[in-house]
Amino acid sequence: MMIVLALSGSIFFGTTEDTDIAAAKIAEAYENDDRVSQVLDVNVTPNLDRRRVSIQVKLRLSDSDLIADNNGNPNIELEQPLGF
């Protein structure tokens, strides 16, 4: 499963409030995906010194093929580090 998000690097390197905005936008993108029944959690953790961000997402899948590929578990956790 892949959802491509185009977010400005500056959104991650401002205040903590900016990470809340990024997390909300990421959750919104997943909520619009028919393969996802529920977004359980989104965490955006910036590392200002290294100009990197880590994004952790917990989802409940609705697609039976994806659930089967995940050993029958409808919950999945994804983590993506990004650098700018």
C-alpha positions as CSV (number, residue, x, y, z in Angstrom):
1,M,0.0,0.0,0.0
2,M,1.4,3.4,-0.9
3,I,0.0,6.8,-0.5
4,V,2.2,9.6,-1.8
5,L,2.0,12.9,0.1
6,A,3.6,16.1,-1.0
7,L,4.3,18.2,2.0
8,S,6.6,21.2,2.3
9,G,9.7,20.6,4.3
10,S,9.0,23.7,6.3
11,I,5.9,22.2,7.8
12,F,8.1,19.8,9.8
13,F,10.7,22.3,10.9
14,G,8.6,25.0,12.5
15,T,6.8,24.7,15.8
16,T,5.3,21.7,17.4
17,E,1.9,22.9,16.1
18,D,3.2,22.3,12.5
19,T,3.6,18.6,13.2
20,D,0.0,18.5,14.3
21,I,-1.0,20.0,10.9
22,A,1.2,17.4,9.1
23,A,-0.3,14.6,11.1
24,A,-3.8,15.7,10.4
25,K,-3.1,16.0,6.6
26,I,-1.5,12.5,6.6
27,A,-4.5,11.1,8.5
28,E,-6.9,12.8,6.1
29,A,-5.1,11.2,3.1
30,Y,-5.4,7.7,4.5
31,E,-9.0,8.3,5.5
32,N,-9.8,8.9,1.8
33,D,-8.3,5.5,0.9
34,D,-10.9,2.8,0.4
35,R,-8.4,0.2,1.6
36,V,-8.3,1.8,5.1
37,S,-11.3,1.5,7.4
38,Q,-9.8,3.6,10.2
39,V,-6.7,5.7,11.0
40,L,-5.8,4.7,14.5
41,D,-2.8,7.0,15.1
42,V,-0.4,9.3,13.3
43,N,2.8,10.6,14.8
44,V,5.1,13.1,13.2
45,T,8.4,13.4,15.0
46,P,10.9,16.0,13.7
47,N,14.6,16.1,14.3
48,L,15.4,19.7,13.8
49,D,19.2,19.3,14.0
50,R,19.3,16.7,11.3
51,R,16.5,18.2,9.2
52,R,14.7,14.8,9.2
53,V,11.2,13.7,10.2
54,S,9.9,10.3,11.2
55,I,6.2,9.5,10.4
56,Q,4.5,6.6,12.2
57,V,1.0,5.6,11.1
58,K,-1.3,2.9,12.6
59,L,-4.2,1.9,10.4
60,R,-7.0,-0.6,10.4
61,L,-7.3,-2.1,7.0
62,S,-10.6,-2.8,5.2
63,D,-9.3,-4.6,2.1
64,S,-9.5,-8.4,2.7
65,D,-6.5,-9.0,0.4
66,L,-4.3,-6.6,2.4
67,I,-5.5,-8.2,5.7
68,A,-4.6,-11.6,4.3
69,D,-1.2,-10.3,3.3
70,N,-0.8,-9.0,6.8
71,N,-1.2,-12.5,8.3
72,G,-4.9,-11.9,9.0
73,N,-4.3,-8.9,11.1
74,P,-6.5,-5.9,10.2
75,N,-4.1,-3.5,11.9
76,I,-0.9,-2.4,10.3
77,E,1.9,0.0,11.4
78,L,3.9,2.0,8.9
79,E,7.0,4.1,9.5
80,Q,8.7,6.4,7.1
81,P,11.8,8.6,7.7
82,L,12.2,11.6,5.5
83,G,15.0,14.1,5.1
84,F,15.0,17.6,3.7
